[in-house]
Amino acid sequence: MVAKLIDEAAIKLGSFSTAFYNIQDQVVALVRMLKAWANKEYTDISPKAIVAVVATLIYFVNPFDLIPISFQ
């Protein structure tokens, strides 16, 4: 599951316009950190941080609205 998320995030990285390049480095860093954690190469990270990284990448891959505009 983590590997699929990493793959989808990497694919999505290549499909953005120049406006995205402002945050591209941060997204790449998150993908690399999650991949290293999944491969047990980097374990000095809290479970809360891993949950935050996974949630961020899930939202990046599939940006759903938690509070739709129609309810605001």
PDB file of N, CA, C, O and CB in Angstrom:
ATOM      1  N   MET A   1       0.816  -1.185   0.000  1.00  0.00           N
ATOM      2  CA  MET A   1       0.000   0.000   0.000  1.00  0.00           C
ATOM      3  C   MET A   1       0.866   1.259   0.000  1.00  0.00           C
ATOM      4  O   MET A   1       0.596   2.197  -0.750  1.00  0.00           O
ATOM      5  CB  MET A   1      -0.932  -0.007   1.197  1.00  0.00           C
ATOM      6  N   VAL A   2       1.902   1.283   0.834  1.00  0.00           N
ATOM      7  CA  VAL A   2       2.807   2.431   0.880  1.00  0.00           C
ATOM      8  C   VAL A   2       3.537   2.569  -0.453  1.00  0.00           C
ATOM      9  O   VAL A   2       3.711   3.680  -0.954  1.00  0.00           O
ATOM     10  CB  VAL A   2       3.820   2.287   2.042  1.00  0.00           C
ATOM     11  N   ALA A   3       3.963   1.446  -1.027  1.00  0.00           N
ATOM     12  CA  ALA A   3       4.672   1.485  -2.313  1.00  0.00           C
ATOM     13  C   ALA A   3       3.776   2.059  -3.405  1.00  0.00           C
ATOM     14  O   ALA A   3       4.239   2.828  -4.246  1.00  0.00           O
ATOM     15  CB  ALA A   3       5.154   0.076  -2.709  1.00  0.00           C
ATOM     16  N   LYS A   4       2.497   1.690  -3.399  1.00  0.00           N
ATOM     17  CA  LYS A   4       1.568   2.210  -4.406  1.00  0.00           C
ATOM     18  C   LYS A   4       1.385   3.715  -4.231  1.00  0.00           C
ATOM     19  O   LYS A   4       1.355   4.453  -5.216  1.00  0.00           O
ATOM     20  CB  LYS A   4       0.203   1.490  -4.313  1.00  0.00           C
ATOM     21  N   LEU A   5       1.264   4.178  -2.984  1.00  0.00           N
ATOM     22  CA  LEU A   5       1.131   5.603  -2.711  1.00  0.00           C
ATOM     23  C   LEU A   5       2.365   6.359  -3.196  1.00  0.00           C
ATOM     24  O   LEU A   5       2.247   7.426  -3.798  1.00  0.00           O
ATOM     25  CB  LEU A   5       0.912   5.845  -1.210  1.00  0.00           C
ATOM     26  N   ILE A   6       3.542   5.807  -2.933  1.00  0.00           N
ATOM     27  CA  ILE A   6       4.788   6.436  -3.371  1.00  0.00           C
ATOM     28  C   ILE A   6       4.820   6.520  -4.896  1.00  0.00           C
ATOM     29  O   ILE A   6       5.182   7.558  -5.451  1.00  0.00           O
ATOM     30  CB  ILE A   6       6.016   5.650  -2.846  1.00  0.00           C
ATOM     31  N   ASP A   7       4.444   5.439  -5.574  1.00  0.00           N
ATOM     32  CA  ASP A   7       4.425   5.431  -7.038  1.00  0.00           C
ATOM     33  C   ASP A   7       3.444   6.462  -7.593  1.00  0.00           C
ATOM     34  O   ASP A   7       3.774   7.193  -8.526  1.00  0.00           O
ATOM     35  CB  ASP A   7       4.063   4.040  -7.553  1.00  0.00           C
ATOM     36  N   GLU A   8       2.235   6.522  -7.018  1.00  0.00           N
ATOM     37  CA  GLU A   8       1.238   7.473  -7.500  1.00  0.00           C
ATOM     38  C   GLU A   8       1.678   8.915  -7.274  1.00  0.00           C
ATOM     39  O   GLU A   8       1.445   9.778  -8.120  1.00  0.00           O
ATOM     40  CB  GLU A   8      -0.095   7.226  -6.815  1.00  0.00           C
ATOM     41  N   ALA A   9       2.307   9.174  -6.144  1.00  0.00           N
ATOM     42  CA  ALA A   9       2.801  10.525  -5.871  1.00  0.00           C
ATOM     43  C   ALA A   9       3.904  10.902  -6.860  1.00  0.00           C
ATOM     44  O   ALA A   9       3.945  12.032  -7.348  1.00  0.00           O
ATOM     45  CB  ALA A   9       3.323  10.629  -4.422  1.00  0.00           C
ATOM     46  N   ALA A  10       4.787   9.968  -7.152  1.00  0.00           N
ATOM     47  CA  ALA A  10       5.874  10.238  -8.106  1.00  0.00           C
ATOM     48  C   ALA A  10       5.328  10.496  -9.500  1.00  0.00           C
ATOM     49  O   ALA A  10       5.819  11.377 -10.206  1.00  0.00           O
ATOM     50  CB  ALA A  10       6.864   9.065  -8.143  1.00  0.00           C
ATOM     51  N   ILE A  11       4.321   9.738  -9.902  1.00  0.00           N
ATOM     52  CA  ILE A  11       3.707   9.946 -11.223  1.00  0.00           C
ATOM     53  C   ILE A  11       3.044  11.315 -11.280  1.00  0.00           C
ATOM     54  O   ILE A  11       3.176  12.038 -12.268  1.00  0.00           O
ATOM     55  CB  ILE A  11       2.670   8.834 -11.533  1.00  0.00           C
ATOM     56  N   LYS A  12       2.333  11.665 -10.219  1.00  0.00           N
ATOM     57  CA  LYS A  12       1.642  12.947 -10.197  1.00  0.00           C
ATOM     58  C   LYS A  12       2.620  14.115 -10.212  1.00  0.00           C
ATOM     59  O   LYS A  12       2.306  15.177 -10.749  1.00  0.00           O
ATOM     60  CB  LYS A  12       0.747  13.037  -8.975  1.00  0.00           C
ATOM     61  N   LEU A  13       3.798  13.932  -9.631  1.00  0.00           N
ATOM     62  CA  LEU A  13       4.806  14.996  -9.634  1.00  0.00           C
ATOM     63  C   LEU A  13       5.139  15.454 -11.047  1.00  0.00           C
ATOM     64  O   LEU A  13       5.383  16.638 -11.280  1.00  0.00           O
ATOM     65  CB  LEU A  13       6.073  14.524  -8.935  1.00  0.00           C
ATOM     66  N   GLY A  14       5.150  14.521 -11.984  1.00  0.00           N
ATOM     67  CA  GLY A  14       5.520  14.859 -13.350  1.00  0.00           C
ATOM     68  C   GLY A  14       4.425  15.520 -14.153  1.00  0.00           C
ATOM     69  O   GLY A  14       4.666  15.933 -15.287  1.00  0.00           O
ATOM     70  N   SER A  15       3.215  15.636 -13.599  1.00  0.00           N
ATOM     71  CA  SER A  15       2.098  16.128 -14.395  1.00  0.00           C
ATOM     72  C   SER A  15       1.655  17.543 -14.045  1.00  0.00           C
ATOM     73  O   SER A  15       0.561  17.947 -14.438  1.00  0.00           O
ATOM     74  CB  SER A  15       0.945  15.208 -14.242  1.00  0.00           C
ATOM     75  N   PHE A  16       2.457  18.304 -13.327  1.00  0.00           N
ATOM     76  CA  PHE A  16       2.048  19.628 -12.892  1.00  0.00           C
ATOM     77  C   PHE A  16       2.665  20.730 -13.719  1.00  0.00           C
ATOM     78  O   PHE A  16       3.670  20.531 -14.402  1.00  0.00           O
ATOM     79  CB  PHE A  16       2.400  19.825 -11.458  1.00  0.00           C
ATOM     80  N   SER A  17       2.049  21.896 -13.648  1.00  0.00           N
ATOM     81  CA  SER A  17       2.546  23.070 -14.353  1.00  0.00           C
ATOM     82  C   SER A  17       3.689  23.718 -13.561  1.00  0.00           C
ATOM     83  O   SER A  17       4.094  23.228 -12.507  1.00  0.00           O
ATOM     84  CB  SER A  17       1.403  24.086 -14.588  1.00  0.00           C
ATOM     85  N   THR A  18       4.180  24.802 -14.086  1.00  0.00           N
ATOM     86  CA  THR A  18       5.304  25.485 -13.442  1.00  0.00           C
ATOM     87  C   THR A  18       4.929  26.054 -12.076  1.00  0.00           C
ATOM     88  O   THR A  18       5.812  26.248 -11.240  1.00  0.00           O
ATOM     89  CB  THR A  18       5.815  26.600 -14.337  1.00  0.00           C
ATOM     90  N   ALA A  19       3.655  26.325 -11.823  1.00  0.00           N
ATOM     91  CA  ALA A  19       3.239  26.842 -10.511  1.00  0.00           C
ATOM     92  C   ALA A  19       3.522  25.832  -9.407  1.00  0.00           C
ATOM     93  O   ALA A  19       3.747  26.216  -8.259  1.00  0.00           O
ATOM     94  CB  ALA A  19       1.744  27.197 -10.523  1.00  0.00           C
ATOM     95  N   PHE A  20       3.512  24.568  -9.737  1.00  0.00           N
ATOM     96  CA  PHE A  20       3.745  23.520  -8.746  1.00  0.00           C
ATOM     97  C   PHE A  20       5.195  23.460  -8.297  1.00  0.00           C
ATOM     98  O   PHE A  20       5.472  23.016  -7.184  1.00  0.00           O
ATOM     99  CB  PHE A  20       3.332  22.181  -9.303  1.00  0.00           C
ATOM    100  N   TYR A  21       6.115  23.891  -9.125  1.00  0.00           N
ATOM    101  CA  TYR A  21       7.534  23.741  -8.813  1.00  0.00           C
ATOM    102  C   TYR A  21       7.962  24.463  -7.537  1.00  0.00           C
ATOM    103  O   TYR A  21       9.052  24.206  -7.025  1.00  0.00           O
ATOM    104  CB  TYR A  21       8.351  24.242  -9.960  1.00  0.00           C
ATOM    105  N   ASN A  22       7.129  25.358  -7.017  1.00  0.00           N
ATOM    106  CA  ASN A  22       7.441  26.023  -5.749  1.00  0.00           C
ATOM    107  C   ASN A  22       7.458  25.045  -4.586  1.00  0.00           C
ATOM    108  O   ASN A  22       8.207  25.241  -3.629  1.00  0.00           O
ATOM    109  CB  ASN A  22       6.435  27.128  -5.473  1.00  0.00           C
ATOM    110  N   ILE A  23       6.646  23.993  -4.651  1.00  0.00           N
ATOM    111  CA  ILE A  23       6.582  23.020  -3.556  1.00  0.00           C
ATOM    112  C   ILE A  23       7.108  21.647  -3.953  1.00  0.00           C
ATOM    113  O   ILE A  23       7.080  20.719  -3.144  1.00  0.00           O
ATOM    114  CB  ILE A  23       5.161  22.888  -3.068  1.00  0.00           C
ATOM    115  N   GLN A  24       7.579  21.508  -5.164  1.00  0.00           N
ATOM    116  CA  GLN A  24       8.019  20.201  -5.661  1.00  0.00           C
ATOM    117  C   GLN A  24       9.095  19.572  -4.772  1.00  0.00           C
ATOM    118  O   GLN A  24       9.035  18.376  -4.490  1.00  0.00           O
ATOM    119  CB  GLN A  24       8.547  20.338  -7.080  1.00  0.00           C
ATOM    120  N   ASP A  25      10.059  20.349  -4.336  1.00  0.00           N
ATOM    121  CA  ASP A  25      11.144  19.805  -3.516  1.00  0.00           C
ATOM    122  C   ASP A  25      10.629  19.207  -2.207  1.00  0.00           C
ATOM    123  O   ASP A  25      11.115  18.172  -1.751  1.00  0.00           O
ATOM    124  CB  ASP A  25      12.168  20.891  -3.215  1.00  0.00           C
ATOM    125  N   GLN A  26       9.638  19.874  -1.610  1.00  0.00           N
ATOM    126  CA  GLN A  26       9.084  19.362  -0.362  1.00  0.00           C
ATOM    127  C   GLN A  26       8.334  18.048  -0.573  1.00  0.00           C
ATOM    128  O   GLN A  26       8.432  17.137   0.249  1.00  0.00           O
ATOM    129  CB  GLN A  26       8.156  20.396   0.262  1.00  0.00           C
ATOM    130  N   VAL A  27       7.588  17.949  -1.669  1.00  0.00           N
ATOM    131  CA  VAL A  27       6.852  16.717  -1.955  1.00  0.00           C
ATOM    132  C   VAL A  27       7.826  15.581  -2.250  1.00  0.00           C
ATOM    133  O   VAL A  27       7.628  14.456  -1.792  1.00  0.00           O
ATOM    134  CB  VAL A  27       5.885  16.919  -3.142  1.00  0.00           C
ATOM    135  N   VAL A  28       8.866  15.871  -3.007  1.00  0.00           N
ATOM    136  CA  VAL A  28       9.892  14.865  -3.297  1.00  0.00           C
ATOM    137  C   VAL A  28      10.537  14.392  -1.993  1.00  0.00           C
ATOM    138  O   VAL A  28      10.782  13.199  -1.818  1.00  0.00           O
ATOM    139  CB  VAL A  28      10.971  15.436  -4.263  1.00  0.00           C
ATOM    140  N   ALA A  29      10.808  15.319  -1.086  1.00  0.00           N
ATOM    141  CA  ALA A  29      11.408  14.945   0.199  1.00  0.00           C
ATOM    142  C   ALA A  29      10.479  14.039   0.997  1.00  0.00           C
ATOM    143  O   ALA A  29      10.939  13.081   1.620  1.00  0.00           O
ATOM    144  CB  ALA A  29      11.747  16.198   1.017  1.00  0.00           C
ATOM    145  N   LEU A  30       9.179  14.326   0.989  1.00  0.00           N
ATOM    146  CA  LEU A  30       8.223  13.473   1.691  1.00  0.00           C
ATOM    147  C   LEU A  30       8.186  12.064   1.097  1.00  0.00           C
ATOM    148  O   LEU A  30       8.143  11.075   1.828  1.00  0.00           O
ATOM    149  CB  LEU A  30       6.828  14.097   1.643  1.00  0.00           C
ATOM    150  N   VAL A  31       8.202  11.986  -0.224  1.00  0.00           N
ATOM    151  CA  VAL A  31       8.188  10.680  -0.896  1.00  0.00           C
ATOM    152  C   VAL A  31       9.450   9.903  -0.549  1.00  0.00           C
ATOM    153  O   VAL A  31       9.380   8.713  -0.238  1.00  0.00           O
ATOM    154  CB  VAL A  31       8.067  10.850  -2.432  1.00  0.00           C
ATOM    155  N   ARG A  32      10.601  10.563  -0.598  1.00  0.00           N
ATOM    156  CA  ARG A  32      11.866   9.883  -0.272  1.00  0.00           C
ATOM    157  C   ARG A  32      11.907   9.426   1.183  1.00  0.00           C
ATOM    158  O   ARG A  32      12.396   8.336   1.482  1.00  0.00           O
ATOM    159  CB  ARG A  32      13.051  10.809  -0.553  1.00  0.00           C
ATOM    160  N   MET A  33      11.387  10.272   2.097  1.00  0.00           N
ATOM    161  CA  MET A  33      11.383   9.905   3.507  1.00  0.00           C
ATOM    162  C   MET A  33      10.475   8.704   3.753  1.00  0.00           C
ATOM    163  O   MET A  33      10.843   7.791   4.492  1.00  0.00           O
ATOM    164  CB  MET A  33      10.938  11.092   4.365  1.00  0.00           C
ATOM    165  N   LEU A  34       9.297   8.697   3.141  1.00  0.00           N
ATOM    166  CA  LEU A  34       8.376   7.581   3.325  1.00  0.00           C
ATOM    167  C   LEU A  34       8.944   6.300   2.732  1.00  0.00           C
ATOM    168  O   LEU A  34       8.800   5.223   3.310  1.00  0.00           O
ATOM    169  CB  LEU A  34       7.022   7.897   2.693  1.00  0.00           C
ATOM    170  N   LYS A  35       9.585   6.420   1.588  1.00  0.00           N
ATOM    171  CA  LYS A  35      10.201   5.240   0.967  1.00  0.00           C
ATOM    172  C   LYS A  35      11.323   4.686   1.845  1.00  0.00           C
ATOM    173  O   LYS A  35      11.429   3.473   2.023  1.00  0.00           O
ATOM    174  CB  LYS A  35      10.749   5.589  -0.433  1.00  0.00           C
ATOM    175  N   ALA A  36      12.155   5.565   2.391  1.00  0.00           N
ATOM    176  CA  ALA A  36      13.243   5.124   3.276  1.00  0.00           C
ATOM    177  C   ALA A  36      12.680   4.491   4.545  1.00  0.00           C
ATOM    178  O   ALA A  36      13.220   3.498   5.032  1.00  0.00           O
ATOM    179  CB  ALA A  36      14.164   6.311   3.638  1.00  0.00           C
ATOM    180  N   TRP A  37      11.606   5.054   5.082  1.00  0.00           N
ATOM    181  CA  TRP A  37      10.976   4.479   6.270  1.00  0.00           C
ATOM    182  C   TRP A  37      10.389   3.108   5.954  1.00  0.00           C
ATOM    183  O   TRP A  37      10.534   2.177   6.746  1.00  0.00           O
ATOM    184  CB  TRP A  37       9.881   5.415   6.810  1.00  0.00           C
ATOM    185  N   ALA A  38       9.726   2.974   4.803  1.00  0.00           N
ATOM    186  CA  ALA A  38       9.121   1.696   4.415  1.00  0.00           C
ATOM    187  C   ALA A  38      10.177   0.618   4.213  1.00  0.00           C
ATOM    188  O   ALA A  38       9.925  -0.558   4.473  1.00  0.00           O
ATOM    189  CB  ALA A  38       8.301   1.864   3.138  1.00  0.00           C
ATOM    190  N   ASN A  39      11.358   1.018   3.749  1.00  0.00           N
ATOM    191  CA  ASN A  39      12.465   0.069   3.531  1.00  0.00           C
ATOM    192  C   ASN A  39      13.323  -0.119   4.783  1.00  0.00           C
ATOM    193  O   ASN A  39      14.343  -0.807   4.743  1.00  0.00           O
ATOM    194  CB  ASN A  39      13.345   0.548   2.377  1.00  0.00           C
ATOM    195  N   LYS A  40      12.905   0.496   5.897  1.00  0.00           N
ATOM    196  CA  LYS A  40      13.622   0.433   7.184  1.00  0.00           C
ATOM    197  C   LYS A  40      15.038   1.008   7.103  1.00  0.00           C
ATOM    198  O   LYS A  40      15.925   0.608   7.857  1.00  0.00           O
ATOM    199  CB  LYS A  40      13.692  -1.010   7.666  1.00  0.00           C
ATOM    200  N   GLU A  41      15.235   1.949   6.183  1.00  0.00           N
ATOM    201  CA  GLU A  41      16.512   2.644   6.067  1.00  0.00           C
ATOM    202  C   GLU A  41      16.533   3.891   6.960  1.00  0.00           C
ATOM    203  O   GLU A  41      17.601   4.384   7.322  1.00  0.00           O
ATOM    204  CB  GLU A  41      16.782   3.030   4.599  1.00  0.00           C
ATOM    205  N   TYR A  42      15.366   4.388   7.304  1.00  0.00           N
ATOM    206  CA  TYR A  42      15.240   5.567   8.158  1.00  0.00           C
ATOM    207  C   TYR A  42      14.156   5.274   9.181  1.00  0.00           C
ATOM    208  O   TYR A  42      12.974   5.211   8.845  1.00  0.00           O
ATOM    209  CB  TYR A  42      14.906   6.859   7.322  1.00  0.00           C
ATOM    210  N   THR A  43      14.562   5.097  10.427  1.00  0.00           N
ATOM    211  CA  THR A  43      13.602   4.736  11.466  1.00  0.00           C
ATOM    212  C   THR A  43      13.527   5.775  12.577  1.00  0.00           C
ATOM    213  O   THR A  43      12.762   5.599  13.526  1.00  0.00           O
ATOM    214  CB  THR A  43      13.961   3.395  12.052  1.00  0.00           C
ATOM    215  N   ASP A  44      14.286   6.831  12.485  1.00  0.00           N
ATOM    216  CA  ASP A  44      14.301   7.869  13.515  1.00  0.00           C
ATOM    217  C   ASP A  44      13.192   8.888  13.259  1.00  0.00           C
ATOM    218  O   ASP A  44      13.450  10.076  13.063  1.00  0.00           O
ATOM    219  CB  ASP A  44      15.677   8.570  13.559  1.00  0.00           C
ATOM    220  N   ILE A  45      11.959   8.398  13.265  1.00  0.00           N
ATOM    221  CA  ILE A  45      10.806   9.246  12.994  1.00  0.00           C
ATOM    222  C   ILE A  45       9.628   8.713  13.800  1.00  0.00           C
ATOM    223  O   ILE A  45       9.451   7.501  13.930  1.00  0.00           O
ATOM    224  CB  ILE A  45      10.473   9.290  11.464  1.00  0.00           C
ATOM    225  N   SER A  46       8.839   9.612  14.332  1.00  0.00           N
ATOM    226  CA  SER A  46       7.724   9.198  15.186  1.00  0.00           C
ATOM    227  C   SER A  46       6.566   8.653  14.346  1.00  0.00           C
ATOM    228  O   SER A  46       6.416   9.014  13.178  1.00  0.00           O
ATOM    229  CB  SER A  46       7.244  10.379  16.051  1.00  0.00           C
ATOM    230  N   PRO A  47       5.761   7.797  14.937  1.00  0.00           N
ATOM    231  CA  PRO A  47       4.570   7.302  14.232  1.00  0.00           C
ATOM    232  C   PRO A  47       3.625   8.433  13.815  1.00  0.00           C
ATOM    233  O   PRO A  47       2.995   8.357  12.761  1.00  0.00           O
ATOM    234  CB  PRO A  47       3.820   6.309  15.114  1.00  0.00           C
ATOM    235  N   LYS A  48       3.526   9.478  14.639  1.00  0.00           N
ATOM    236  CA  LYS A  48       2.676  10.620  14.279  1.00  0.00           C
ATOM    237  C   LYS A  48       3.176  11.302  13.009  1.00  0.00           C
ATOM    238  O   LYS A  48       2.382  11.720  12.166  1.00  0.00           O
ATOM    239  CB  LYS A  48       2.625  11.634  15.431  1.00  0.00           C
ATOM    240  N   ALA A  49       4.478  11.410  12.880  1.00  0.00           N
ATOM    241  CA  ALA A  49       5.052  12.046  11.689  1.00  0.00           C
ATOM    242  C   ALA A  49       4.790  11.200  10.445  1.00  0.00           C
ATOM    243  O   ALA A  49       4.495  11.738   9.378  1.00  0.00           O
ATOM    244  CB  ALA A  49       6.568  12.268  11.871  1.00  0.00           C
ATOM    245  N   ILE A  50       4.896   9.878  10.578  1.00  0.00           N
ATOM    246  CA  ILE A  50       4.621   8.999   9.435  1.00  0.00           C
ATOM    247  C   ILE A  50       3.160   9.123   9.018  1.00  0.00           C
ATOM    248  O   ILE A  50       2.853   9.173   7.828  1.00  0.00           O
ATOM    249  CB  ILE A  50       4.959   7.527   9.780  1.00  0.00           C
ATOM    250  N   VAL A  51       2.260   9.171   9.999  1.00  0.00           N
ATOM    251  CA  VAL A  51       0.833   9.340   9.693  1.00  0.00           C
ATOM    252  C   VAL A  51       0.610  10.665   8.966  1.00  0.00           C
ATOM    253  O   VAL A  51      -0.165  10.718   8.011  1.00  0.00           O
ATOM    254  CB  VAL A  51      -0.020   9.285  10.992  1.00  0.00           C
ATOM    255  N   ALA A  52       1.270  11.725   9.400  1.00  0.00           N
ATOM    256  CA  ALA A  52       1.138  13.028   8.753  1.00  0.00           C
ATOM    257  C   ALA A  52       1.678  13.002   7.330  1.00  0.00           C
ATOM    258  O   ALA A  52       1.077  13.589   6.431  1.00  0.00           O
ATOM    259  CB  ALA A  52       1.861  14.094   9.563  1.00  0.00           C
ATOM    260  N   VAL A  53       2.805  12.330   7.115  1.00  0.00           N
ATOM    261  CA  VAL A  53       3.387  12.220   5.774  1.00  0.00           C
ATOM    262  C   VAL A  53       2.450  11.439   4.861  1.00  0.00           C
ATOM    263  O   VAL A  53       2.194  11.853   3.730  1.00  0.00           O
ATOM    264  CB  VAL A  53       4.775  11.538   5.830  1.00  0.00           C
ATOM    265  N   VAL A  54       1.940  10.316   5.344  1.00  0.00           N
ATOM    266  CA  VAL A  54       1.019   9.502   4.532  1.00  0.00           C
ATOM    267  C   VAL A  54      -0.247  10.293   4.214  1.00  0.00           C
ATOM    268  O   VAL A  54      -0.716  10.278   3.076  1.00  0.00           O
ATOM    269  CB  VAL A  54       0.656   8.183   5.267  1.00  0.00           C
ATOM    270  N   ALA A  55      -0.801  10.981   5.203  1.00  0.00           N
ATOM    271  CA  ALA A  55      -2.011  11.776   4.962  1.00  0.00           C
ATOM    272  C   ALA A  55      -1.752  12.880   3.939  1.00  0.00           C
ATOM    273  O   ALA A  55      -2.591  13.144   3.078  1.00  0.00           O
ATOM    274  CB  ALA A  55      -2.519  12.388   6.277  1.00  0.00           C
ATOM    275  N   THR A  56      -0.604  13.514   4.036  1.00  0.00           N
ATOM    276  CA  THR A  56      -0.250  14.574   3.086  1.00  0.00           C
ATOM    277  C   THR A  56      -0.137  14.023   1.675  1.00  0.00           C
ATOM    278  O   THR A  56      -0.653  14.622   0.731  1.00  0.00           O
ATOM    279  CB  THR A  56       1.066  15.245   3.492  1.00  0.00           C
ATOM    280  N   LEU A  57       0.532  12.891   1.524  1.00  0.00           N
ATOM    281  CA  LEU A  57       0.697  12.309   0.192  1.00  0.00           C
ATOM    282  C   LEU A  57      -0.621  11.777  -0.366  1.00  0.00           C
ATOM    283  O   LEU A  57      -0.859  11.861  -1.571  1.00  0.00           O
ATOM    284  CB  LEU A  57       1.727  11.189   0.234  1.00  0.00           C
ATOM    285  N   ILE A  58      -1.478  11.233   0.496  1.00  0.00           N
ATOM    286  CA  ILE A  58      -2.803  10.802   0.030  1.00  0.00           C
ATOM    287  C   ILE A  58      -3.576  12.006  -0.485  1.00  0.00           C
ATOM    288  O   ILE A  58      -4.195  11.937  -1.547  1.00  0.00           O
ATOM    289  CB  ILE A  58      -3.593  10.094   1.168  1.00  0.00           C
ATOM    290  N   TYR A  59      -3.546  13.099   0.250  1.00  0.00           N
ATOM    291  CA  TYR A  59      -4.237  14.310  -0.195  1.00  0.00           C
ATOM    292  C   TYR A  59      -3.615  14.854  -1.476  1.00  0.00           C
ATOM    293  O   TYR A  59      -4.325  15.370  -2.338  1.00  0.00           O
ATOM    294  CB  TYR A  59      -4.204  15.380   0.902  1.00  0.00           C
ATOM    295  N   PHE A  60      -2.306  14.744  -1.606  1.00  0.00           N
ATOM    296  CA  PHE A  60      -1.620  15.185  -2.823  1.00  0.00           C
ATOM    297  C   PHE A  60      -2.062  14.360  -4.023  1.00  0.00           C
ATOM    298  O   PHE A  60      -2.311  14.905  -5.098  1.00  0.00           O
ATOM    299  CB  PHE A  60      -0.098  15.089  -2.649  1.00  0.00           C
ATOM    300  N   VAL A  61      -2.159  13.051  -3.842  1.00  0.00           N
ATOM    301  CA  VAL A  61      -2.544  12.156  -4.936  1.00  0.00           C
ATOM    302  C   VAL A  61      -4.027  12.302  -5.258  1.00  0.00           C
ATOM    303  O   VAL A  61      -4.410  12.273  -6.428  1.00  0.00           O
ATOM    304  CB  VAL A  61      -2.221  10.695  -4.578  1.00  0.00           C
ATOM    305  N   ASN A  62      -4.870  12.459  -4.229  1.00  0.00           N
ATOM    306  CA  ASN A  62      -6.313  12.543  -4.422  1.00  0.00           C
ATOM    307  C   ASN A  62      -6.854  13.697  -3.569  1.00  0.00           C
ATOM    308  O   ASN A  62      -7.294  13.466  -2.443  1.00  0.00           O
ATOM    309  CB  ASN A  62      -7.011  11.189  -4.049  1.00  0.00           C
ATOM    310  N   PRO A  63      -6.830  14.918  -4.078  1.00  0.00           N
ATOM    311  CA  PRO A  63      -7.205  16.084  -3.259  1.00  0.00           C
ATOM    312  C   PRO A  63      -8.717  16.213  -3.057  1.00  0.00           C
ATOM    313  O   PRO A  63      -9.380  16.958  -3.779  1.00  0.00           O
ATOM    314  CB  PRO A  63      -6.676  17.352  -3.902  1.00  0.00           C
ATOM    315  N   PHE A  64      -9.247  15.504  -2.098  1.00  0.00           N
ATOM    316  CA  PHE A  64     -10.667  15.601  -1.773  1.00  0.00           C
ATOM    317  C   PHE A  64     -10.856  16.712  -0.741  1.00  0.00           C
ATOM    318  O   PHE A  64      -9.953  17.005   0.043  1.00  0.00           O
ATOM    319  CB  PHE A  64     -11.219  14.236  -1.238  1.00  0.00           C
ATOM    320  N   ASP A  65     -12.008  17.309  -0.750  1.00  0.00           N
ATOM    321  CA  ASP A  65     -12.312  18.362   0.221  1.00  0.00           C
ATOM    322  C   ASP A  65     -12.920  17.753   1.465  1.00  0.00           C
ATOM    323  O   ASP A  65     -13.909  17.024   1.391  1.00  0.00           O
ATOM    324  CB  ASP A  65     -13.262  19.414  -0.380  1.00  0.00           C
ATOM    325  N   LEU A  66     -12.332  18.052   2.604  1.00  0.00           N
ATOM    326  CA  LEU A  66     -12.911  17.597   3.858  1.00  0.00           C
ATOM    327  C   LEU A  66     -14.166  18.392   4.188  1.00  0.00           C
ATOM    328  O   LEU A  66     -15.125  17.848   4.735  1.00  0.00           O
ATOM    329  CB  LEU A  66     -11.893  17.715   4.992  1.00  0.00           C
ATOM    330  N   ILE A  67     -14.161  19.670   3.858  1.00  0.00           N
ATOM    331  CA  ILE A  67     -15.339  20.518   4.025  1.00  0.00           C
ATOM    332  C   ILE A  67     -15.655  21.120   2.654  1.00  0.00           C
ATOM    333  O   ILE A  67     -15.034  22.100   2.241  1.00  0.00           O
ATOM    334  CB  ILE A  67     -15.101  21.644   5.118  1.00  0.00           C
ATOM    335  N   PRO A  68     -16.616  20.532   1.963  1.00  0.00           N
ATOM    336  CA  PRO A  68     -16.955  21.054   0.626  1.00  0.00           C
ATOM    337  C   PRO A  68     -17.400  22.512   0.686  1.00  0.00           C
ATOM    338  O   PRO A  68     -17.937  22.962   1.698  1.00  0.00           O
ATOM    339  CB  PRO A  68     -18.060  20.205  -0.012  1.00  0.00           C
ATOM    340  N   ILE A  69     -17.180  23.229  -0.374  1.00  0.00           N
ATOM    341  CA  ILE A  69     -17.529  24.643  -0.449  1.00  0.00           C
ATOM    342  C   ILE A  69     -19.017  24.856  -0.210  1.00  0.00           C
ATOM    343  O   ILE A  69     -19.399  25.865   0.383  1.00  0.00           O
ATOM    344  CB  ILE A  69     -17.129  25.217  -1.802  1.00  0.00           C
ATOM    345  N   SER A  70     -19.863  23.940  -0.651  1.00  0.00           N
ATOM    346  CA  SER A  70     -21.311  24.099  -0.497  1.00  0.00           C
ATOM    347  C   SER A  70     -21.762  24.109   0.957  1.00  0.00           C
ATOM    348  O   SER A  70     -22.864  24.572   1.250  1.00  0.00           O
ATOM    349  CB  SER A  70     -22.025  22.997  -1.228  1.00  0.00           C
ATOM    350  N   PHE A  71     -20.928  23.603   1.885  1.00  0.00           N
ATOM    351  CA  PHE A  71     -21.280  23.579   3.301  1.00  0.00           C
ATOM    352  C   PHE A  71     -20.671  24.730   4.088  1.00  0.00           C
ATOM    353  O   PHE A  71     -20.880  24.814   5.298  1.00  0.00           O
ATOM    354  CB  PHE A  71     -20.848  22.279   3.908  1.00  0.00           C
ATOM    355  N   GLN A  72     -19.941  25.600   3.453  1.00  0.00           N
ATOM    356  CA  GLN A  72     -19.282  26.682   4.186  1.00  0.00           C
ATOM    357  C   GLN A  72     -20.186  27.890   4.303  1.00  0.00           C
ATOM    358  O   GLN A  72     -19.796  28.899   4.891  1.00  0.00           O
ATOM    359  CB  GLN A  72     -17.976  27.074   3.505  1.00  0.00           C
TER     360      GLN A  72
END
